[in-house]
Amino acid sequence: MENQSTPTTPIQYCLYARKSTESDELQALSIDSQIKEMLEMAKAENMEIREIRKESHSAKDSGQRPVYNQLLADIRTGMFNGILCWAPDRLSRNAGDLGSVVDLMDQGKLTEIRTHGQRFTNNPNEKFLLMILGSQAKLENDHKGENVKRGLRAKCEQGWRPGRPPLGYIHDKYADKGDKKVFVDPKRAPYIKKMFEQVAHERLSGRDLLRWIRNETDFKTRNNKNVYLSTIYQILAESFYYGEFEYPIGSGKFYKGKHDPIITRELFLKVRDKLTVAPKRHPGTVDFAFTKLLYCGVCGSGITAEEKFKHQLNGNIHRYVYYHCTCGKDRDCKQPAIREEELIKQMVVLMDEIDIDKLKTVEKIKKEIQRFQKFNYIMLGNDGNEMPKKLSDVNIKNYTKYILLEGTKQEKRDLLECLKSKLTLVDKTVKLVG
């Protein structure tokens, strides 16, 4: 009986070389070394290699390697019917990718896999051996993951937090990897301590600290970048500074560190109490039409809105909506507020100049027409034949002005998403950008 793995056509090989970018495979042959070894083997055995493909990507997770996925797709289309690689674990370290290879063999599209010293064809015993070797690679992967976690736990129990320490501390540059001790950074630690003291004793806010850092100190990040407000709040919430650390973050498991603390635990708790603010209650959050769609033309911050009510002596109440800069990027931005009515008037004028996404706007008009026709049919008994036969007959500019003047809040927001230009607000004036 003829062996089913015997090829009927010449084998067209693709040489696939992979090296993981993760530390668990640092001892594997480099990609160039793999290619060199396999080319020598191909030359010695007169193997035809149509293409060489290489990839630096972990094979632990299924379907995550773009080069490997494309290789399987090309095998399905008949571009290749053989794979040449250094070892089976270069192809797969997970069950999903391993199963894809075996399926291609079962379908007769993958004739042979050659590795250094081994050959796998569509033969039950050889496929079984391939699956064992692939499963063994996955088992090694799983064990390495557990060993890494165990090692990290042991390091925590010894008093050293894994990973880079927070600002105010530095690693021992000359220690071996995994044995690096943490020391107080003499340049940044005094500023860290001063920040805690100013919040605890002088009741400074995070923004007050930011001004102090920017105007009176040379405090920078390790990359010599400016410190931002979010960084300040991260520092003030970091227990590492008084000698304890949480690992993993969010686990609730704390360890006593062997590093020298910068502050006391009492100081840390005082700061935490002062920064703890009860969450604001929003019984009826107001939704404004043009927020998140306009930007301050001076500092680049977003535009927000607030409503004010005027009570008259006769009992009437008038509601006014004002739009103004959030000052998110510049706390000292002094741009004035503008009433919503005036804002809409200016935007109506700008509609003649602004570039509008015609396809999106026509789609909205189409839905409006269908809604009106349905209203005519159900409520008035009309068939809506008076409506435009073609959407191209509709004046898009007039439609945008109508929505700004008469549309609902959501319709106004939807309309502004169709604008191709950016709108900014400068000195109570709406301007086009781009």
N, C-alpha and C positions, 0 to 999 in steps of 0.2 A: 504493500500500500504506500502510495507516495506521501511523503511528509508535507503537511499543509503549510509549513513555514518556508518551503523552498521557493525562492523568488522566481517569477516568470519574466520580470523586466529588470534591467540594471537598477541598482539602488542609488538614488540621488540623495546624498547626505547634506544635512545642515549641521555645521559645527556650532554647538551652543556652549558658551562659557559663562559661568555665573560666579560672582563672589558676593556674599552677604555684606551689607554695610554695618552689621551689628557685631558686637564684640565677641559673641559666642563662636564666631568662625574666623577669628583673626589669624589662626594658624593654617587656614586652608590656602592652597596654592593661589597665587594671584591670577587674574584673568589672562595676562600675557603669558604666564608660565603654562597655564592650561592649554592655551592655543598652540604654543610651541610644541609641547609634548604630543598633542593630538595630531598636529600636522605631520610630525615625523612618523607617527604610527600609520597615518593615512598614506603617506608616500611609500612606506615599506610594504604595505598590503594592497597597493594599487586601488585605493578607494577614491571615488569621485566626490569631491566636496563642492557643491554648487554655491554655497554662501556661508559666511561666518557671522554669527550674531552673538553679542555679548551684553551682559546686564549686571548692574550692581544693585541687587535688591534681595531682601530676605524672602525665603521660600516657606516661612512658617505658616502664612495664611493663604488660603486658596483663592485663586483668581486675581491676585493683586500685582502680578508682574506683567507689564504691557508687552515686553519683547517676547516672553514665553507664550503669552496668550496669542500673539500674532503668529508665532511659530506653529502652534496647534491649528490655527485657522488655515494657514498655508498648507499644512499636511492634509487637511480635509479637502482642499481644492485640488490636490495632486501635485503641488509645486515640489514637495519633498516626499519621500517615502522611507527615509532613514534619518536617525539622529546620532551624532557623534558627540560625546561629552566625557569629561574626566571620570565621573563616578555617578551612580544613581542618585545620590543626594543632591547633585547639582540640578537635577530635574525637579525633584519634589522632596519636601519635608512635611507634607500634609496629605491627608487621604483624598481630598478633592482633586488636586492636580495629578496625583498618582492614578486615580480612577480614570481621568480623562485620557491619559496615555494608554492605559490598558484597553479602554473602549476603542481607541483608534486601531489598536492591534486586532481586536475582535472583528472590526469592520473591514479588515484587510487593507486599510489605508496607510498604516505604519508597518513596514516590513521588518525593520530591524533597528535595534538600539545597540550601539557599540560604546563601550567604556574601556578604560585602561585595564586590559586583562580579562574582560567579560563581554559576552554577546547574548542578547535577548531577542528572541523572535516570537512569532505567534505559535508558540509551543506551550502546552499546559505547564510543564515543569519549569520552563524558563520564565514564563509569566509569573508563576508562583514565587520563584526566587526573587524576581524583580519587586514584587509586592512585599516580600519579607524584608528586603533591603530598604525599601522606602519606608515601611512601618518602623524599622529599627531606627532610621534617621529621625522619624517623628518622636519615637520614644526618647531618644537622646535629647531632642529639643525640649520635651516636656520636663525631663529630669534637670536639664540646665536651668530652666525657668524656676523650678522649685529650689534648686541650689542657690540661685541668685537671691531669691526672696529670703531664704534662710540666712544667707550671708549678710543681707541688709538688716535683718532683725538682730543678728548678733552684734553688728556694728552699733545699732541703736542702744542695745543693752550695755555696751561698753561706754556709752556716753557721747558718741560721735554721730551727728546727723548726716545721712548720705546726701550727696549733692553739694552744690555750691552754697556757702553760708550767706546770710543776708548782708546788706550794706552795713559796714562797721566792723566786719571781720574779714580776715584773709586766710587762705590756705598756706600750708608749708610747701613752698615751691619744690623743695629738694627731696621730699619724702616719696616713697614708692606709691604707686596707685593703690588705693584702698587703705593706705596707712597714713594719709595726710591728716595732720592735726590742724586745729583752727586756732588762730590767734587774733587778738584785738587789733584792729586797724588804727594806728595812732593818728592818722590824718582825719578819718571820718568819725571815729567813735565819740570824740568830744561834742561834735554837732548833734549826733544821735541823742546823747544824754541831755544836751541843752533843749532839744525839742520836747522831750518828755517833761522836763522841769517847767518849761514855759506853759505847757498845757495844764499841768497839775497845779502850779502855784500862781500863774499869771492869767490863767483862763483864756489863753490864745486859741483861736480856731485853726483849722487846717489851712485856710486861706491866709490867715495872719502869718503862719509859719512859712508858707510859700513866699510871701513878700519878704520876710526876714532873710530867708535863704538866698533869694535872687538878688536882694539889694545890699546885704551886709556880710555875706559869706562867700567862700569859693567852693562850697559843697557841691560835688558832682557825682555822677554814677561812676562805676568802674571804667566805662567806656568814655568818660569825660563828657557825658551828655547832661543836659539840664534835668533837674528833678521836677516831676510834675505832682499835682495834687494827689493823684491816685497813689503814687509812690509814698507820699507822706503818710497817708492813712494805712497803707500796708505796713510801714515801719511801726506806727503807733499800735498796731494790732498784733505785732510779732512777739510771742512769748520767749523766743530765743534770747532776747536781750537781757532777761533776768535769770537765765540759766536753765530753762526747760524748753523742750521742743516736741511738736506733734508729728508723728510719722506712722503711716502716710497721712498727708493733709486731709482733714475731714474725717479721719477714723476715730477721733476722740481718745486715742492712745498717746499719752505723754511720757517722755523719758527725761531723766535728770542728766543734763549735759555736763561734760568735763571741761568745757570752755569757760573762760573767765567772763562773768556777767558784766554788762555795761551799766545797768541800773538795778535797783532793788525790786523785789516782787511787790512791795507796798506802793512804790511809785507807779509801777505798771498798772496796778488795780485802780489807783486814783485816776489815772488817765483814761482807763476804760470806762469808769463810772461817769466821767465828765463828757465823754464822747458818745455815751449811750443815750439815744434820743428815742422817745416813744414814737412809733410810726404814726404819720399823719393820717387822719381819717378823711375820706373823700365821699361824703354821702351822695353827692351828685356831680361827678366829674363832667365839666363842660367840654364839648368838642367844638373846636373852631375850624372854620373852612380853610384857612390859608396857612395854618401852622405846619411846619416841617416841609413847606414848599417854597419858602422865601428865605433869603440869607442876607445878613448885614453886609452892606457894600464897603464898610470900613474895616471891621475886624474879622469878618468871615464867619461869625457865629450864626446859629439859627435864629429864626424869628418866632417869638411866642406871642400869646395874646392873653388879655385879661378883660373881664367885664366889670363895669361900674354902673351903679344905679343912682339916679337922682330923684329924690323925693320932693315933690312940690307941695306947696301949702294947700292946694285944692284937693290933695289926695292922689294925684296922678303920679305914676312912677315911670321914668324913662330909662331904658337900658342902652348903654353905649359899650362898644367893643373897641379896644385899643390894641394895636400891634406894635411891638418894640423888640429890640435886640435882647437876646438871652444873656449876653456878656459872658458866654461860656469860654471863649478864647481870650477875652480881654475884660477883666473885671471892672476896669475903669472906662469902658466904652460909654460915651455920653450921647449916643444917638437918640433923638426925641421920638416919642410915640406918635402914631398916626391913627385916626379914626377909620373904622372899617368902611364907612360910606365913601370917604375920600380915596381910600385904597382901591376900591372897586371902580370908581370913576377913572382913575389913572390906568388901571389894567384894561378897561374897555377901550381906551384910546390906543393902548399898546397892541391890541389884537390886530390892528391893521399892519403892524410892522413885524410882529413875531412870527417865527417859523413854527408851523404846527404839523404834527404827525397826521397826515391826511387819512391813512388807512384806519388808525385807531379812532379818529374822530368820526369818520363815515360809519364805522360800526356802531358807535354810540347813537348817531342820528338814526340809523336803521332801527335800532331798538326803540327809540322814541316814536318813530313812525308806526311801528307795529303796535306799540302800547296805545297810541292815539286811535288807530284803526279799530283795535279791540274795544276801546271805550265807546267809539261811535256805534259799533255793531251791537254791543250789549245794552248800553244805556239809552242811546238815541235812535236806534234802528237804522242808522245810515251804514252804507257799505264802504265809506272812506274813499270813494273814487276821486274825490277832489285832491287827494294827496299827490305829490310828485311821482311820476311814473319811474324816473331814474334818480338815483341818489346823487348823480353828478350835477343835477339841476339845483341842488341845495347850496346856498351860499354859506360856506363853512365859517367865514369871518363873522357873519351876522349871527350864526348859531352860537358861537363862543360868547359874543356880547350878550345874547339872550340868557345864557346860562349864568353868566356873572351877575346879571341884574335880577333875574327871576328864579334861578335854579335853587335847589336845596343845597345844604352844606356838602353832602356827599357828591352831588353832581358837580359842584364847583371843584372839589378835590380831584374827582375823576378827570375833569377837563384839564386841569393844570398838569396832570401826568402826561397829557398829549403834547405839551409844549416842548419843543426841541431846544429852546434857549433857557438859560438860567435867569431867574428874576432876583434882583437885590433891592434893598431898601436903604437909601442914603438921604438924610435930611428931609424925611417925610416924602421922598420921591421914589417911585418904582422905576428901576432901570433894567435894561436888557444887558446880559453878559453872554457873548458867544452867539 
